């Protein structure tokens, strides 16, 4: 599993670990088609505007159907008019369904990293630290690479405890009983195969779903 970075806004350019135009367009799609059509929902009013969104977006490459799976945040830098900072991967439907059954899926962990990088004084203090976290997460999805990490403290399953701590002031008022464990869409995740919607949701540090919406493309 490869995780890619897309950072788009005034004065910035897209970035990724493996440069490819087809990967970088995801940031453009979020900025052009998704973010302008999002609405402020009632649950969302209790969250800060820079609390990241997890997303699933269908895509086709070479006649094969894939899904872009990750997290994005908008408006990290007030000086940028329409910024978007996204972390995402491209996966098959089978892989996606299996990962969504995890207690904490990949998009959840990416959203925690996006919260952490906003503080500049925490466990994800800058982009160098962010890349280290991403590398650790990628290894955790491969039993072979995870086995090569000798130091237990460097393994993601142990390091990830830090990402579950309060990474932003707004999280102080979000408790373990806030939100729900059930997606609001009938037949989830099978419903993502039925149309070209972009599925969005936000989660607390406890993994509970506290906000959601669906954008048609």
BATORMI-594296 format. One record per residue: x, y, z of N, C-alpha, C in turn; residue number from 1. Coordinates in nm, 4 decimals, padded with zeros to 6 digits. Layout:
N
X, Y, Z, X, Y, Z, X, Y, Z, NUM
...
***
This chain:
217
00.0839, -00.1196, 00.0000, 00.0000, 00.0000, 00.0000, 00.0871, 00.1241, 00.0000, 1
00.0666, 00.2132, -00.0954, 00.1373, 00.3409, -00.1014, 00.0436, 00.4528, -00.0610, 2
00.0926, 00.5443, 00.0201, 00.0146, 00.6613, 00.0603, 00.0716, 00.7823, -00.0109, 3
-00.0156, 00.8651, -00.0655, 00.0249, 00.9824, -00.1422, -00.0228, 01.1104, -00.0741, 4
00.0511, 01.2171, -00.0995, 00.0176, 01.3475, -00.0439, -00.0221, 01.4406, -00.1577, 5
-00.1320, 01.5124, -00.1402, -00.1694, 01.6177, -00.2338, -00.1928, 01.7442, -00.1525, 6
-00.1141, 01.8467, -00.1785, -00.1284, 01.9744, -00.1103, -00.1518, 02.0807, -00.2157, 7
-00.2708, 02.1347, -00.2188, -00.3063, 02.2307, -00.3231, -00.3629, 02.3564, -00.2591, 8
-00.3141, 02.4696, -00.3006, -00.3626, 02.5967, -00.2486, -00.2802, 02.7088, -00.3075, 9
-00.3101, 02.8286, -00.2690, -00.2381, 02.9447, -00.3188, -00.0911, 02.9350, -00.2797, 10
-00.0030, 02.9358, -00.3788, 00.1395, 02.9315, -00.3506, 00.1952, 02.7943, -00.3222, 11
00.1157, 02.6893, -00.3417, 00.1658, 02.5542, -00.3157, 00.1499, 02.4697, -00.4408, 12
00.2143, 02.3552, -00.4406, 00.2041, 02.2652, -00.5549, 00.1794, 02.1235, -00.5042, 13
00.1190, 02.0382, -00.5870, 00.0929, 01.9009, -00.5436, 00.2225, 01.8258, -00.5151, 14
00.2164, 01.7376, -00.4174, 00.3312, 01.6555, -00.3807, 00.2879, 01.5109, -00.3670, 15
00.3773, 01.4183, -00.3939, 00.3477, 01.2779, -00.3664, 00.4786, 01.2037, -00.3493, 16
00.4761, 01.0887, -00.2827, 00.5957, 01.0084, -00.2664, 00.6383, 00.9497, -00.4005, 17
00.5427, 00.9122, -00.4836, 00.5711, 00.8599, -00.6176, 00.4993, 00.9509, -00.7167, 18
00.5748, 01.0365, -00.7851, 00.5131, 01.1383, -00.8689, 00.4356, 01.0770, -00.9855, 19
00.3100, 01.1129, -00.9971, 00.2263, 01.0648, -01.1060, 00.1064, 01.1558, -01.1188, 20
00.0780, 01.2038, -01.2401, -00.0321, 01.2973, -01.2587, -00.1659, 01.2375, -01.2206, 21
-00.1823, 01.1072, -01.2436, -00.3117, 01.0478, -01.2134, -00.3378, 01.0440, -01.0631, 22
-00.2304, 01.0435, -00.9827, -00.2486, 01.0493, -00.8382, -00.2783, 01.1926, -00.7951, 23
-00.2072, 01.2858, -00.8525, -00.2168, 01.4235, -00.8080, -00.3521, 01.4865, -00.8383, 24
-00.4260, 01.4346, -00.9346, -00.5542, 01.4944, -00.9694, -00.6574, 01.4794, -00.8586, 25
-00.6349, 01.3896, -00.7635, -00.7303, 01.3710, -00.6550, -00.7455, 01.4994, -00.5750, 26
-00.6346, 01.5686, -00.5502, -00.6427, 01.6965, -00.4808, -00.7252, 01.7967, -00.5587, 27
-00.7105, 01.7970, -00.6914, -00.7882, 01.8875, -00.7760, -00.9367, 01.8547, -00.7691, 28
-00.9700, 01.7255, -00.7688, -01.1105, 01.6837, -00.7621, -01.1723, 01.7276, -00.6297, 29
-01.0987, 01.7096, -00.5211, -01.1494, 01.7520, -00.3910, -01.1740, 01.9022, -00.3888, 30
-01.0811, 01.9775, -00.4466, -01.0906, 02.1231, -00.4450, -01.2000, 02.1741, -00.5369, 31
-01.2166, 02.1083, -00.6516, -01.3105, 02.1566, -00.7533, -01.4514, 02.1012, -00.7374, 32
-01.4623, 01.9694, -00.7095, -01.5932, 01.9042, -00.7130, -01.6524, 01.8709, -00.5763, 33
-01.5672, 01.8520, -00.4776, -01.6164, 01.8040, -00.3483, -01.6355, 01.9166, -00.2480, 34
-01.5298, 01.9878, -00.2146, -01.5367, 02.0905, -00.1107, -01.6422, 02.1975, -00.1382, 35
-01.6562, 02.2484, -00.2627, -01.7596, 02.3513, -00.2869, -01.9021, 02.3009, -00.2646, 36
-01.9238, 02.1696, -00.2712, -02.0583, 02.1137, -00.2567, -02.0867, 02.0595, -00.1172, 37
-01.9920, 02.0751, -00.0275, -02.0136, 02.0291, 00.1090, -02.1019, 02.1282, 00.1850, 38
-02.1764, 02.0767, 00.2813, -02.2647, 02.1613, 00.3610, -02.2257, 02.1496, 00.5083, 39
-02.2658, 02.2492, 00.5867, -02.2417, 02.2459, 00.7302, -02.3563, 02.1689, 00.7950, 40
-02.3247, 02.0535, 00.8502, -02.4264, 01.9708, 00.9143, -02.4313, 02.0017, 01.0632, 41
-02.5415, 01.9649, 01.1270, -02.5573, 01.9938, 01.2696, -02.4462, 01.9335, 01.3554, 42
-02.4115, 01.8040, 01.3360, -02.3017, 01.7496, 01.4168, -02.1714, 01.8229, 01.3913, 43
-02.1534, 01.8663, 01.2660, -02.0286, 01.9317, 01.2303, -02.0070, 02.0645, 01.2998, 44
-02.1129, 02.1263, 01.3478, -02.0993, 02.2554, 01.4141, -02.0229, 02.2454, 01.5453, 45
-02.0164, 02.1246, 01.6016, -01.9435, 02.1061, 01.7270, -01.7969, 02.0739, 01.7028, 46
-01.7566, 02.0608, 01.5755, -01.6185, 02.0319, 01.5405, -01.5535, 02.1554, 01.4807, 47
-01.4233, 02.1692, 01.4985, -01.3535, 02.2802, 01.4348, -01.3494, 02.2571, 01.2843, 48
-01.3387, 02.3641, 01.2085, -01.3439, 02.3538, 01.0623, -01.2264, 02.2762, 01.0053, 49
-01.1177, 02.2646, 01.0809, -01.0010, 02.1920, 01.0312, -00.9924, 02.0495, 01.0852, 50
-01.1052, 01.9975, 01.1371, -01.1089, 01.8560, 01.1737, -01.1214, 01.7760, 01.0438, 51
-01.0284, 01.6861, 01.0136, -01.0226, 01.6210, 00.8824, -01.1450, 01.5356, 00.8490, 52
-01.1665, 01.5194, 00.7198, -01.2701, 01.4309, 00.6658, -01.2034, 01.3068, 00.6088, 53
-01.2568, 01.1900, 00.6398, -01.2192, 01.0672, 00.5704, -01.3019, 01.0599, 00.4420, 54
-01.2497, 00.9939, 00.3402, -01.3266, 00.9856, 00.2158, -01.2985, 00.8566, 00.1398, 55
-01.3995, 00.8161, 00.0630, -01.3871, 00.7095, -00.0353, -01.4363, 00.7652, -00.1672, 56
-01.3555, 00.7524, -00.2711, -01.3892, 00.8068, -00.4026, -01.3612, 00.7007, -00.5087, 57
-01.4603, 00.6652, -00.5910, -01.4362, 00.5654, -00.6960, -01.3513, 00.6211, -00.8090, 58
-01.2766, 00.5338, -00.8743, -01.1945, 00.5759, -00.9863, -01.1650, 00.4588, -01.0779, 59
-01.1368, 00.4878, -01.2040, -01.1051, 00.3835, -01.3015, -00.9706, 00.4135, -01.3654, 60
-00.8840, 00.3130, -01.3687, -00.7537, 00.3269, -01.4329, -00.7302, 00.2031, -01.5189, 61
-00.7112, 00.2244, -01.6463, -00.6851, 00.1127, -01.7367, -00.7988, 00.0129, -01.7431, 62
-00.9228, 00.0608, -01.7270, -01.0385, -00.0268, -01.7340, -01.0690, -00.1000, -01.6049, 63
-00.9837, -00.0858, -01.5034, -01.0061, -00.1508, -01.3745, -01.0594, -00.0487, -01.2739, 64
-01.1503, -00.0944, -01.1898, -01.2114, -00.0054, -01.0918, -01.1341, -00.0093, -00.9617, 65
-01.0983, 00.1088, -00.9140, -01.0296, 00.1225, -00.7871, -01.1045, 00.2247, -00.7019, 66
-01.0581, 00.2384, -00.5788, -01.1153, 00.3383, -00.4898, -01.0022, 00.4163, -00.4239, 67
-01.0184, 00.5465, -00.4220, -00.9248, 00.6323, -00.3509, -00.9772, 00.6468, -00.2087, 68
-00.8912, 00.6184, -00.1137, -00.9309, 00.6040, 00.0257, -00.8338, 00.6843, 00.1111, 69
-00.8851, 00.7823, 00.1850, -00.7931, 00.8624, 00.2636, -00.8628, 00.9677, 00.3455, 70
-00.7928, 01.0785, 00.3665, -00.8441, 01.1860, 00.4501, -00.7949, 01.3197, 00.3960, 71
-00.8729, 01.4237, 00.4155, -00.8293, 01.5566, 00.3751, -00.8779, 01.6600, 00.4752, 72
-00.8106, 01.7720, 00.4735, -00.8498, 01.8844, 00.5579, -00.8459, 02.0105, 00.4714, 73
-00.9360, 02.1004, 00.4971, -00.9383, 02.2256, 00.4222, -00.9157, 02.3422, 00.5174, 74
-00.8477, 02.4436, 00.4677, -00.8322, 02.5656, 00.5450, -00.7311, 02.5609, 00.6568, 75
-00.6249, 02.4801, 00.6434, -00.5224, 02.4785, 00.7484, -00.4538, 02.6136, 00.7581, 76
-00.4208, 02.6720, 00.6425, -00.3503, 02.8003, 00.6382, -00.4487, 02.9104, 00.5997, 77
-00.4820, 03.0020, 00.6913, -00.5792, 03.1070, 00.6627, -00.5391, 03.1981, 00.5478, 78
-00.4085, 03.2047, 00.5154, -00.3634, 03.2928, 00.4079, -00.3955, 03.2366, 00.2700, 79
-00.4305, 03.1088, 00.2640, -00.4652, 03.0476, 00.1364, -00.6163, 03.0511, 00.1172, 80
-00.6594, 03.0889, -00.0003, -00.8018, 03.1081, -00.0264, -00.8787, 02.9767, -00.0292, 81
-00.8278, 02.8763, -00.0994, -00.8990, 02.7486, -00.1116, -00.7999, 02.6327, -00.1026, 82
-00.7386, 02.6140, 00.0129, -00.6392, 02.5076, 00.0228, -00.7022, 02.3722, 00.0503, 83
-00.6328, 02.2671, 00.0130, -00.6721, 02.1314, 00.0511, -00.5438, 02.0513, 00.0727, 84
-00.5407, 01.9772, 00.1786, -00.4261, 01.8931, 00.2112, -00.4812, 01.7529, 00.2300, 85
-00.4431, 01.6600, 00.1420, -00.4998, 01.5251, 00.1438, -00.3914, 01.4185, 00.1542, 86
-00.4230, 01.3121, 00.2256, -00.3404, 01.1917, 00.2318, -00.4295, 01.0765, 00.1885, 87
-00.3853, 00.9969, 00.0926, -00.4745, 00.8935, 00.0411, -00.3963, 00.7813, -00.0260, 88
-00.4676, 00.6716, -00.0486, -00.4111, 00.5576, -00.1194, -00.5119, 00.5087, -00.2220, 89
-00.4675, 00.4251, -00.3151, -00.5570, 00.3660, -00.4135, -00.5665, 00.2174, -00.3848, 90
-00.6891, 00.1674, -00.3663, -00.7073, 00.0277, -00.3239, -00.8192, -00.0385, -00.4032, 91
-00.8208, -00.1693, -00.3987, -00.9284, -00.2464, -00.4609, -01.0486, -00.2486, -00.3678, 92
-01.1628, -00.2866, -00.4221, -01.2843, -00.2947, -00.3406, -01.2680, -00.3996, -00.2314, 93
-01.2068, -00.5120, -00.2643, -01.1866, -00.6189, -00.1667, -01.0992, -00.5718, -00.0509, 94
-00.9882, -00.5033, -00.0837, -00.8984, -00.4529, 00.0205, -00.9700, -00.3496, 00.1055, 95
-01.0452, -00.2610, 00.0401, -01.1173, -00.1554, 00.1107, -01.2159, -00.2138, 00.2116, 96
-01.2960, -00.3109, 00.1685, -01.3957, -00.3707, 00.2576, -01.3294, -00.4368, 00.3782, 97
-01.2176, -00.5057, 00.3537, -01.1473, -00.5720, 00.4629, -01.0918, -00.4698, 00.5614, 98
-01.0359, -00.3606, 00.5087, -00.9766, -00.2600, 00.5954, -01.0817, -00.1840, 00.6757, 99
-01.1987, -00.1614, 00.6155, -01.3060, -00.0908, 00.6858, -01.3607, -00.1723, 00.8027, 100
-01.3325, -00.3013, 00.8039, -01.3757, -00.3849, 00.9147, -01.2806, -00.3744, 01.0348, 101
-01.1670, -00.3095, 01.0150, -01.0712, -00.2932, 01.1236, -01.1262, -00.1992, 01.2290, 102
-01.0744, -00.2113, 01.3488, -01.1162, -00.1189, 01.4545, -01.0849, 00.0245, 01.4142, 103
-00.9650, 00.0443, 01.3596, -00.9253, 00.1751, 01.3069, -00.8684, 00.1526, 01.1667, 104
-00.9354, 00.2037, 01.0654, -00.8916, 00.1813, 00.9276, -00.7858, 00.2833, 00.8875, 105
-00.7306, 00.2638, 00.7670, -00.6219, 00.3482, 00.7177, -00.6628, 00.4950, 00.7100, 106
-00.7825, 00.5241, 00.6582, -00.8257, 00.6632, 00.6473, -00.8355, 00.7290, 00.7846, 107
-00.8760, 00.6530, 00.8855, -00.8825, 00.7062, 01.0217, -00.7439, 00.7489, 01.0683, 108
-00.6441, 00.6624, 01.0476, -00.5090, 00.6962, 01.0910, -00.4554, 00.8168, 01.0154, 109
-00.4861, 00.8264, 00.8867, -00.4412, 00.9422, 00.8092, -00.5068, 01.0702, 00.8603, 110
-00.6324, 01.0607, 00.9019, -00.7007, 01.1786, 00.9565, -00.6365, 01.2211, 01.0885, 111
-00.5923, 01.1247, 01.1697, -00.5256, 01.1590, 01.2954, -00.3925, 01.2299, 01.2677, 112
-00.3230, 01.1871, 01.1623, -00.1986, 01.2541, 01.1258, -00.2247, 01.3969, 01.0814, 113
-00.3344, 01.4190, 01.0092, -00.3675, 01.5533, 00.9630, -00.4044, 01.6456, 01.0785, 114
-00.4628, 01.5900, 01.1833, -00.4887, 01.6713, 01.3022, -00.3573, 01.7040, 01.3717, 115
-00.2710, 01.6035, 01.3826, -00.1447, 01.6216, 01.4523, -00.0534, 01.7229, 01.3882, 116
-00.0502, 01.7279, 01.2557, 00.0433, 01.8184, 01.1880, 00.0021, 01.9637, 01.2018, 117
-00.1222, 01.9894, 01.2399, -00.1691, 02.1272, 01.2544, -00.1143, 02.1954, 01.3794, 118
-00.0715, 02.1171, 01.4786, -00.0268, 02.1745, 01.6057, 00.1154, 02.2272, 01.6009, 119
00.2003, 02.1617, 01.5245, 00.3407, 02.1993, 01.5124, 00.4211, 02.1788, 01.6407, 120
00.3601, 02.1232, 01.7442, 00.4340, 02.1003, 01.8680, 00.4030, 01.9633, 01.9280, 121
00.3435, 01.8762, 01.8471, 00.3027, 01.7467, 01.8992, 00.3754, 01.6310, 01.8343, 122
00.3083, 01.5164, 01.8267, 00.3722, 01.3960, 01.7746, 00.3953, 01.4034, 01.6239, 123
00.3168, 01.4834, 01.5529, 00.3382, 01.5050, 01.4092, 00.3715, 01.6531, 01.3928, 124
00.4965, 01.6881, 01.4157, 00.5337, 01.8289, 01.4273, 00.5567, 01.8994, 01.2939, 125
00.5927, 01.8246, 01.1887, 00.6186, 01.8866, 01.0594, 00.6072, 01.7808, 00.9507, 126
00.6373, 01.8180, 00.8277, 00.6210, 01.7254, 00.7156, 00.7228, 01.6121, 00.7186, 127
00.8371, 01.6351, 00.7792, 00.9350, 01.5268, 00.7929, 00.8785, 01.4199, 00.8863, 128
00.8223, 01.4640, 00.9984, 00.7607, 01.3696, 01.0927, 00.6399, 01.3014, 01.0287, 129
00.5647, 01.3773, 00.9479, 00.4479, 01.3199, 00.8806, 00.4884, 01.2048, 00.7897, 130
00.5933, 01.2231, 00.7127, 00.6388, 01.1170, 00.6228, 00.6852, 00.9942, 00.7004, 131
00.7432, 01.0164, 00.8169, 00.7857, 00.9046, 00.9007, 00.6650, 00.8271, 00.9516, 132
00.5595, 00.8977, 00.9912, 00.4359, 00.8328, 01.0358, 00.3728, 00.7535, 00.9210, 133
00.3717, 00.8127, 00.8023, 00.3128, 00.7457, 00.6862, 00.3901, 00.6185, 00.6532, 134
00.5222, 00.6269, 00.6573, 00.6050, 00.5093, 00.6302, 00.5750, 00.3983, 00.7310, 135
00.5577, 00.4363, 00.8574, 00.5272, 00.3387, 00.9611, 00.3909, 00.2739, 00.9365, 136
00.2933, 00.3538, 00.8943, 00.1600, 00.3007, 00.8640, 00.1654, 00.2064, 00.7451, 137
00.2412, 00.2434, 00.6426, 00.2540, 00.1581, 00.5246, 00.3153, 00.0230, 00.5610, 138
00.4163, 00.0249, 00.6452, 00.4785, -00.1011, 00.6880, 00.3782, -00.1888, 00.7620, 139
00.2913, -00.1264, 00.8413, 00.1956, -00.2035, 00.9215, 00.0980, -00.2809, 00.8340, 140
00.0799, -00.2360, 00.7092, -00.0113, -00.3045, 00.6170, 00.0589, -00.4184, 00.5437, 141
00.1867, -00.4358, 00.5692, 00.2633, -00.5440, 00.5073, 00.3303, -00.6258, 00.6176, 142
00.2843, -00.7462, 00.6441, 00.3457, -00.8303, 00.7479, 00.4961, -00.8483, 00.7279, 143
00.5394, -00.8530, 00.6026, 00.6824, -00.8721, 00.5743, 00.7642, -00.7541, 00.6247, 144
00.7243, -00.6306, 00.5856, 00.7991, -00.5122, 00.6263, 00.7862, -00.4856, 00.7756, 145
00.6685, -00.5128, 00.8321, 00.6503, -00.4924, 00.9753, 00.7425, -00.5841, 01.0552, 146
00.7640, -00.7050, 01.0040, 00.8501, -00.8006, 01.0733, 00.9959, -00.7555, 01.0743, 147
01.0355, -00.6717, 00.9786, 01.1734, -00.6242, 00.9712, 01.2039, -00.5164, 01.0742, 148
01.0988, -00.4549, 01.1314, 01.1187, -00.3513, 01.2326, 01.1484, -00.4207, 01.3658, 149
01.2743, -00.4156, 01.4071, 01.3173, -00.4871, 01.5271, 01.2714, -00.4157, 01.6543, 150
01.2859, -00.2839, 01.6562, 01.2484, -00.2059, 01.7749, 01.0964, -00.1984, 01.7866, 151
01.0405, -00.2554, 01.8915, 00.8957, -00.2589, 01.9090, 00.8349, -00.1198, 01.9164, 152
00.9109, -00.0243, 01.9695, 00.8596, 00.1119, 01.9811, 00.8363, 00.1768, 01.8457, 153
00.9042, 00.1275, 01.7419, 00.8915, 00.1852, 01.6089, 00.7797, 00.1211, 01.5271, 154
00.7221, 00.0137, 01.5785, 00.6132, -00.0505, 01.5066, 00.4854, 00.0305, 01.5220, 155
00.4096, 00.0401, 01.4134, 00.2933, 00.1296, 01.4136, 00.1918, 00.0920, 01.5201, 156
00.1733, -00.0371, 01.5447, 00.0733, -00.0780, 01.6428, 00.1050, -00.0248, 01.7824, 157
00.2328, 00.0038, 01.8072, 00.2721, 00.0601, 01.9358, 00.2790, 00.2128, 01.9306, 158
00.3295, 00.2674, 01.8223, 00.3401, 00.4127, 01.8076, 00.2036, 00.4795, 01.7975, 159
00.1079, 00.4082, 01.7399, -00.0216, 00.4683, 01.7082, -00.0981, 00.5159, 01.8310, 160
-00.0604, 00.4681, 01.9478, -00.1260, 00.5138, 02.0711, -00.1162, 00.6655, 02.0833, 161
-00.0050, 00.7216, 02.0377, 00.0141, 00.8669, 02.0436, -00.0876, 00.9402, 01.9575, 162
-00.1268, 00.8799, 01.8456, -00.2235, 00.9437, 01.7560, -00.3646, 00.9416, 01.8122, 163
-00.3890, 00.8604, 01.9143, -00.5213, 00.8526, 01.9752, -00.5375, 00.9501, 02.0920, 164
-00.4337, 01.0253, 02.1209, -00.4417, 01.1241, 02.2282, -00.5111, 01.2500, 02.1777, 165
-00.5366, 01.3452, 02.2664, -00.5996, 01.4713, 02.2265, -00.4976, 01.5539, 02.1485, 166
-00.5182, 01.5630, 02.0183, -00.4224, 01.6323, 01.9321, -00.4640, 01.7751, 01.9006, 167
-00.5848, 01.8132, 01.9398, -00.6296, 01.9508, 01.9178, -00.7161, 01.9946, 02.0352, 168
-00.7193, 02.1254, 02.0657, -00.7992, 02.1757, 02.1780, -00.9468, 02.1391, 02.1677, 169
-01.0008, 02.1339, 02.0464, -01.1433, 02.1054, 02.0293, -01.1797, 01.9632, 02.0693, 170
-01.0791, 01.8744, 02.0747, -01.1076, 01.7356, 02.1106, -01.1327, 01.7171, 02.2599, 171
-01.1040, 01.8187, 02.3376, -01.1266, 01.8086, 02.4815, -01.2744, 01.7901, 02.5142, 172
-01.3617, 01.8449, 02.4288, -01.5058, 01.8380, 02.4553, -01.5735, 01.7202, 02.3858, 173
-01.4960, 01.6390, 02.3141, -01.5511, 01.5221, 02.2466, -01.5202, 01.3993, 02.3312, 174
-01.6226, 01.3342, 02.3819, -01.6045, 01.2216, 02.4728, -01.6235, 01.0885, 02.4006, 175
-01.5941, 00.9796, 02.4703, -01.5994, 00.8467, 02.4098, -01.7408, 00.8055, 02.3707, 176
-01.8417, 00.8668, 02.4312, -01.9795, 00.8300, 02.3985, -02.0396, 00.9183, 02.2891, 177
-01.9639, 01.0139, 02.2385, -02.0112, 01.0982, 02.1289, -01.9980, 01.0244, 01.9957, 178
-02.0990, 01.0367, 01.9111, -02.0932, 00.9741, 01.7801, -02.1512, 00.8338, 01.7784, 179
-02.1371, 00.7691, 01.6638, -02.1924, 00.6351, 01.6456, -02.0907, 00.5459, 01.5758, 180
-02.1042, 00.4152, 01.5928, -02.0145, 00.3202, 01.5266, -02.0703, 00.2736, 01.3927, 181
-02.1918, 00.3137, 01.3607, -02.2598, 00.2662, 01.2398, -02.2626, 00.3760, 01.1334, 182
-02.2239, 00.3407, 01.0121, -02.2310, 00.4355, 00.9009, -02.3778, 00.4682, 00.8707, 183
-02.4069, 00.5911, 00.8282, -02.5464, 00.6315, 00.8034, -02.6041, 00.5814, 00.6721, 184
-02.5209, 00.5138, 00.5901, -02.5669, 00.4720, 00.4585, -02.6031, 00.3238, 00.4575, 185
-02.7192, 00.2921, 00.4041, -02.7675, 00.1546, 00.3990, -02.6765, 00.0700, 00.3096, 186
-02.6410, -00.0486, 00.3598, -02.5602, -00.1403, 00.2815, -02.4140, -00.1044, 00.2735, 187
-02.3641, -00.0245, 00.3669, -02.2234, 00.0134, 00.3668, -02.1353, -00.1091, 00.3984, 188
-02.0255, -00.1314, 00.3275, -01.9697, -00.0463, 00.2223, -02.0115, -00.0867, 00.0806, 189
-02.1020, -00.1839, 00.0676, -02.1430, -00.2276, -00.0656, -02.2010, -00.1170, -00.1504, 190
-02.2623, -00.0163, -00.0860, -02.3264, 00.0921, -00.1602, -02.2277, 00.1773, -00.2385, 191
-02.0992, 00.1707, -00.2061, -02.0030, 00.2557, -00.2763, -01.9800, 00.2090, -00.4190, 192
-02.0232, 00.0870, -00.4507, -02.0058, 00.0364, -00.5871, -02.1186, 00.0776, -00.6808, 193
-02.2254, 00.1323, -00.6254, -02.3460, 00.1551, -00.7036, -02.3448, 00.2821, -00.7872, 194
-02.2671, 00.3821, -00.7457, -02.2673, 00.5081, -00.8194, -02.1330, 00.5777, -00.8059, 195
-02.1252, 00.7021, -00.8525, -01.9995, 00.7766, -00.8533, -01.9897, 00.8745, -00.7377, 196
-02.0615, 00.8500, -00.6311, -02.0586, 00.9405, -00.5174, -01.9219, 00.9416, -00.4492, 197
-01.8950, 01.0536, -00.3834, -01.7810, 01.0626, -00.2928, -01.8385, 01.0567, -00.1519, 198
-01.7915, 00.9635, -00.0727, -01.8446, 00.9392, 00.0616, -01.7514, 01.0030, 00.1635, 199
-01.8079, 01.0859, 00.2507, -01.7293, 01.1637, 00.3456, -01.7793, 01.1415, 00.4880, 200
-01.6872, 01.1350, 00.5813, -01.7273, 01.1267, 00.7216, -01.6112, 01.1728, 00.8099, 201
-01.6473, 01.2161, 00.9310, -01.5463, 01.2548, 01.0290, -01.5614, 01.1678, 01.1534, 202
-01.4474, 01.1363, 01.2143, -01.4468, 01.0484, 01.3303, -01.3765, 01.1134, 01.4485, 203
-01.4185, 01.0745, 01.5685, -01.3513, 01.1189, 01.6890, -01.2254, 01.0357, 01.7086, 204
-01.1456, 01.0721, 01.8065, -01.0237, 00.9958, 01.8332, -01.0548, 00.8573, 01.8889, 205
-01.1800, 00.8348, 01.9245, -01.2238, 00.7031, 01.9710, -01.2753, 00.6168, 01.8553, 206
-01.2759, 00.6727, 01.7347, -01.3224, 00.5988, 01.6179, -01.4698, 00.6146, 01.5886, 207
-01.5422, 00.6894, 01.6696, -01.6854, 00.7082, 01.6486, -01.7113, 00.8064, 01.5344, 208
-01.8145, 00.7797, 01.4553, -01.8517, 00.8670, 01.3434, -01.9378, 00.9803, 01.3976, 209
-01.8962, 01.1023, 01.3722, -01.9649, 01.2170, 01.4303, -02.0197, 01.3122, 01.3250, 210
-01.9882, 01.2877, 01.2003, -02.0355, 01.3749, 01.0916, -02.0217, 01.2991, 00.9608, 211
-02.1136, 01.3190, 00.8675, -02.1059, 01.2474, 00.7395, -02.1868, 01.3196, 00.6336, 212
-02.1477, 01.3005, 00.5096, -02.2252, 01.3482, 00.3966, -02.1766, 01.2817, 00.2689, 213
-02.2607, 01.2898, 00.1665, -02.2321, 01.2239, 00.0390, -02.2417, 01.3276, -00.0712, 214
-02.1411, 01.3302, -00.1576, -02.1361, 01.4271, -00.2667, -02.1472, 01.3533, -00.3995, 215
-02.2398, 01.3937, -00.4830, -02.2566, 01.3326, -00.6161, -02.1612, 01.3989, -00.7146, 216
-02.1036, 01.3161, -00.8012, -02.0127, 01.3683, -00.9027, -02.0688, 01.3432, -01.0418, 217
***
